[in-house]
């Protein structure tokens, strides 16, 4: 009998999902360089593009069965640049450069919140409830800051009047990311299943409404999602208390 040859383990990475992750990483980097050049509208659009690509890489990996530990870690590093470092630096260059250490502190709170949020997510990914996120997701936090800058630049509001609202938003997003508030993950939505035709019409109208005024709608939708976390947490706690009293 001939001995079986030992199987050779091939080393490598899956190309397709990591291309989307690389695109998101480049978009975050491009947002930083654009802000350094003073092109803030381009910077915020690049951050929103990073959000779209970040949402696609995981779905593509699941659809093509190309998930890997490398992809998970690479995605986290990309998120740190695109949704932690980039929003903090863009906001600092846009509004905080004249505030000295206060502006530096606010930008750091957002960046550090993003880093802690991603580290906690990676350590709890196997045990966490898939229906909810613990703490504001970093893309949503970045969307609030990017949307605020885009809204202000589109309607030509003076930065001098918006420094302190921007300061509050930047620190608030950092703290919400490390909070224990629960946010809907929307992972329970079945995109493959059939839905009534009216749902397609509502989705079409919603997309058209957002695309008509993206500068305003993306910011306000992000703020609404950020507020939904504390509201949802209070509702869930009240429901548990009522069930405990009945039992």
C-alpha positions as CSV (number, residue, x, y, z in Angstrom):
1,X,0.0,0.0,0.0
2,X,1.2,3.4,-0.9
3,X,1.3,6.0,1.9
4,X,-1.1,8.9,1.5
5,X,0.6,12.2,0.8
6,X,0.0,14.7,3.5
7,X,-2.5,17.4,2.4
8,X,-0.9,20.7,1.7
9,X,-2.6,23.6,3.4
10,X,-2.8,26.5,1.0
11,X,-2.2,29.9,2.4
12,X,-3.8,33.0,1.1
13,X,-6.8,35.3,1.5
14,X,-10.1,35.7,-0.3
15,X,-9.8,38.4,-2.8
16,X,-13.4,39.6,-3.4
17,X,-14.5,40.7,0.1
18,X,-11.1,42.1,0.9
19,X,-11.3,44.3,-2.2
20,X,-14.4,46.0,-0.7
21,X,-12.6,46.4,2.6
22,X,-9.5,47.9,0.8
23,X,-11.9,50.3,-1.0
24,X,-13.4,51.4,2.4
25,X,-9.9,51.8,3.8
26,X,-8.8,53.9,0.9
27,X,-11.9,56.1,1.1
28,X,-11.2,56.8,4.8
29,X,-7.6,57.7,3.9
30,X,-8.8,59.9,1.0
31,X,-11.2,61.7,3.3
32,X,-8.2,62.6,5.6
33,X,-6.1,63.9,2.7
34,X,-9.0,65.8,1.2
35,X,-9.6,67.6,4.6
36,X,-5.9,68.5,4.8
37,X,-6.3,70.2,1.4
38,X,-9.4,72.0,2.6
39,X,-11.9,70.0,0.4
40,X,-14.3,69.1,3.2
41,X,-17.3,68.2,1.0
42,X,-15.1,65.7,-0.8
43,X,-13.9,64.4,2.5
44,X,-17.4,63.7,3.9
45,X,-18.5,62.1,0.6
46,X,-15.5,59.8,0.8
47,X,-16.5,58.7,4.3
48,X,-20.0,57.9,3.2
49,X,-18.6,55.8,0.3
50,X,-16.5,54.0,2.9
51,X,-19.7,53.2,4.8
52,X,-21.3,51.7,1.7
53,X,-18.2,49.6,1.0
54,X,-18.0,48.5,4.6
55,X,-21.6,47.3,4.5
56,X,-20.9,45.3,1.3
57,X,-17.8,43.5,2.3
58,X,-19.4,41.4,5.0
59,X,-22.5,40.6,2.9
60,X,-20.3,39.6,-0.1
61,X,-18.2,37.3,2.2
62,X,-21.4,35.6,3.5
63,X,-23.0,35.3,0.0
64,X,-19.8,33.8,-1.5
65,X,-18.9,31.8,1.6
66,X,-15.5,33.5,1.8
67,X,-15.5,34.5,5.5
68,X,-12.2,34.3,7.2
69,X,-10.5,35.5,10.4
70,X,-8.2,37.6,8.3
71,X,-11.1,39.3,6.8
72,X,-12.6,40.1,10.2
73,X,-9.4,41.6,11.5
74,X,-8.8,43.5,8.3
75,X,-12.3,44.9,8.4
76,X,-11.8,46.2,12.0
77,X,-8.5,47.9,11.0
78,X,-10.3,49.5,8.0
79,X,-13.2,50.6,10.3
80,X,-10.7,52.2,12.7
81,X,-9.2,54.4,10.0
82,X,-12.5,55.2,8.1
83,X,-14.8,55.7,11.1
84,X,-12.5,56.4,14.0
85,X,-9.5,58.4,12.7
86,X,-10.9,60.0,9.6
87,X,-14.0,61.6,11.2
88,X,-12.0,62.9,14.2
89,X,-9.3,64.4,12.0
90,X,-11.7,65.9,9.5
91,X,-13.8,67.5,12.2
92,X,-10.7,68.8,13.9
93,X,-9.4,70.4,10.8
94,X,-12.8,71.8,9.9
95,X,-13.9,73.3,13.3
96,X,-11.5,72.6,16.1
97,X,-8.1,73.8,15.0
98,X,-8.7,77.2,16.7
99,X,-10.0,75.7,19.9
100,X,-6.6,74.4,21.1
101,X,-6.6,71.5,23.5
102,X,-10.4,71.5,23.9
103,X,-10.8,70.6,20.2
104,X,-7.9,68.1,20.4
105,X,-9.6,66.4,23.3
106,X,-13.0,66.2,21.6
107,X,-11.5,64.7,18.5
108,X,-9.6,62.2,20.6
109,X,-12.8,61.2,22.5
110,X,-14.4,60.2,19.2
111,X,-11.3,58.3,17.9
112,X,-10.8,56.5,21.2
113,X,-14.5,55.6,21.4
114,X,-14.2,54.1,18.0
115,X,-11.2,52.0,19.0
116,X,-12.8,50.8,22.2
117,X,-16.1,50.0,20.4
118,X,-14.3,47.9,17.8
119,X,-12.3,46.0,20.4
120,X,-15.4,45.2,22.4
121,X,-17.3,44.1,19.4
122,X,-14.5,41.7,18.3
123,X,-14.3,40.1,21.8
124,X,-18.1,39.7,22.1
125,X,-18.9,38.7,18.5
126,X,-19.5,35.1,19.4
127,X,-21.7,35.7,22.4
128,X,-23.6,38.9,21.6
129,X,-27.2,39.0,20.6
130,X,-27.2,39.3,16.8
131,X,-30.4,41.4,16.9
132,X,-28.7,44.3,18.6
133,X,-25.4,46.2,18.7
134,X,-24.0,47.2,22.1
135,X,-23.1,50.9,21.7
136,X,-23.5,53.1,18.7
137,X,-21.9,51.4,15.6
138,X,-18.8,53.3,14.5
139,X,-20.1,53.8,10.9
140,X,-23.2,55.5,12.3
141,X,-21.1,57.7,14.6
142,X,-19.0,58.7,11.6
143,X,-22.1,59.4,9.6
144,X,-23.3,61.9,12.2
145,X,-20.1,63.9,12.0
146,X,-19.7,63.6,8.2
147,X,-23.4,64.5,7.8
148,X,-23.1,67.6,10.1
149,X,-20.1,68.9,8.1
150,X,-21.8,68.2,4.7
151,X,-25.0,69.9,5.9
152,X,-23.1,73.0,7.1
153,X,-21.0,73.3,4.0
154,X,-23.9,72.8,1.6
155,X,-26.0,75.6,3.2
156,X,-22.8,77.7,3.8
157,X,-23.2,78.1,7.6
158,X,-20.3,79.8,9.3
159,X,-18.0,77.4,11.1
160,X,-17.5,80.0,13.9
161,X,-21.2,79.6,14.9
162,X,-21.0,75.8,14.7
163,X,-17.8,75.1,16.7
164,X,-19.6,74.2,20.0
165,X,-22.4,72.2,18.5
166,X,-19.7,70.3,16.6
167,X,-17.8,69.9,19.9
168,X,-20.8,68.4,21.6
169,X,-21.6,66.0,18.7
170,X,-18.0,64.8,18.4
171,X,-17.8,63.9,22.1
172,X,-21.3,62.5,22.2
173,X,-20.6,60.1,19.3
174,X,-17.4,58.9,21.1
175,X,-19.3,58.3,24.3
176,X,-22.3,56.6,22.6
177,X,-19.9,54.1,20.9
178,X,-18.7,52.9,24.3
179,X,-22.1,53.0,26.0
180,X,-24.3,50.0,26.9
181,X,-27.2,51.3,24.9
182,X,-28.7,48.8,22.5
183,X,-29.2,49.6,18.8
184,X,-31.0,47.6,16.2
185,X,-28.5,45.7,14.0
186,X,-31.0,45.0,11.2
187,X,-29.4,41.6,10.7
188,X,-32.7,39.9,11.2
189,X,-34.0,41.3,7.9
190,X,-34.3,38.6,5.3
191,X,-33.2,40.2,2.1
192,X,-33.7,37.0,0.1
193,X,-37.4,36.5,1.1
194,X,-40.4,37.8,-0.6
195,X,-42.2,40.9,0.5
196,X,-45.5,42.6,-0.5
197,X,-45.2,44.8,-3.5
198,X,-46.0,47.9,-1.4
199,X,-42.7,47.4,0.4
200,X,-40.8,47.9,-2.8
201,X,-42.7,51.1,-3.5
202,X,-41.9,52.4,0.0
203,X,-38.3,51.5,-0.3
204,X,-38.1,53.2,-3.7
205,X,-39.7,56.4,-2.4
206,X,-37.4,56.4,0.6
207,X,-34.3,56.1,-1.5
208,X,-35.5,58.9,-3.8
209,X,-36.3,61.1,-0.8
210,X,-32.8,60.6,0.6
211,X,-31.1,61.1,-2.8
212,X,-33.0,64.4,-3.4
213,X,-31.4,65.9,-0.3
214,X,-28.5,63.7,0.9
215,X,-26.8,66.5,2.8
216,X,-29.8,66.9,5.1
217,X,-31.3,63.4,5.2
218,X,-28.2,61.4,5.9
219,X,-27.4,63.6,8.9
220,X,-30.9,63.6,10.4
221,X,-31.3,59.9,9.8
222,X,-28.0,59.2,11.6
223,X,-29.1,61.4,14.5
224,X,-32.4,59.6,14.8
225,X,-30.6,56.2,14.8
226,X,-28.3,57.5,17.6
227,X,-31.2,58.6,19.7
228,X,-33.0,55.3,19.1
229,X,-30.4,53.5,21.2
230,X,-31.3,55.1,24.6
231,X,-35.0,54.8,23.8
232,X,-34.8,51.2,22.8
233,X,-32.7,50.4,26.0
234,X,-35.3,52.0,28.2
235,X,-38.2,50.2,26.5
236,X,-36.4,46.8,26.9
237,X,-35.6,47.5,30.5
238,X,-39.2,48.5,31.2
239,X,-40.5,45.3,29.5
240,X,-38.1,43.1,31.6
241,X,-39.3,44.8,34.8
242,X,-43.0,44.2,33.9
243,X,-42.3,40.5,33.1
244,X,-40.4,40.2,36.4
245,X,-43.3,41.6,38.3
246,X,-45.8,39.2,36.5
247,X,-43.6,36.2,37.3
